[in-house]
Amino acid sequence: MLKRLDITAFLYPLISLAVLVLVWHVSIEIFTIPDYLLPPPASVFSALYHGLISGELWPHIATTLEETLSGYAIGCGLAVFMGALLAESRTFERFFYPLLIGLQAMPKVALGPIILVWFGFGMASKVVLVALVCFFPLFVNTVNGIKRTDPELLDACRAFSASRLYLLLHVKLPAASGEIFSGLQIGVSLALIGAVVGEFLSAQQGLGYLIASASVSMSLATMFSGVLLLAAIGLTGSLIMRAIHRRVVFWEARSEKAGR
């Protein structure tokens, strides 16, 4: 039964993808859409195949992955740390929470040129932008998750003289782990967006740079191949994070199975 569920989990999206590609191809044939507006799927997959075989795309993929993973790790690490600190310290919350909420409301794309001035046109500026984009969803989820810890459970632990640090590490963070992993999954797609925006602004390599440079020469097949690679990276990252979520927060998976 488990194998059947695993197969269908991959089979259904593949069927949807095949239908989407078929509709794409048929629409071009029916409406006679020119290649410079919408390339046929065969041209896109051919450009993707030759780019991967020749090795032309791999440096761009590696650069985008490095920027994304580095910024994601930094932003998520800071988000969990500061979220736990704010949830535990009323003084810290009074002084900094309004400032952080105000910074969250600012469009991160608008900060891109400022970040370029401060951190230069190299990889550092892209990493900072990715970290900034990933920070806020996870930060808010961490704060809300910790504050929603069952007070009766906390009182029971305090009755056995549990320290504040013990409560945070062994009670509050595990209780908030579901919301933390939800923020981590949201951060995966946001991290890619931050990396691509940074590459649009200034870069010499990366999938965002590839798409931007292909738009100058109107090479839509190359542009679409870059978009497909970004979609594949985002999907892979999301699936990996979801699998880690199920493995770490195993009690949620058990409760779902019991509910069914």
HELIX and SHEET records of a PDB file:
HELIX    1   1 LEU A    2  PHE A   31  1                                  30    
HELIX    2   2 PRO A   41  SER A   54  1                                  14    
HELIX    3   3 TRP A   58  GLU A   88  1                                  31    
HELIX    4   4 ARG A   90  ALA A  105  1                                  16    
HELIX    5   5 LYS A  108  LEU A  111  5                                   4    
HELIX    6   6 GLY A  112  PHE A  119  1                                   8    
HELIX    7   7 MET A  123  LYS A  147  1                                  25    
HELIX    8   8 PRO A  151  ALA A  159  1                                   9    
HELIX    9   9 ARG A  164  LEU A  167  1                                   4    
HELIX   10  10 LEU A  168  LYS A  172  3                                   5    
HELIX   11  11 LEU A  173  LEU A  201  1                                  29    
HELIX   12  12 LEU A  207  VAL A  216  1                                  10    
HELIX   13  13 LEU A  220  VAL A  248  1                                  29    
HELIX   14  14 PHE A  250  GLY A  259  1                                  10    
END                                                                             
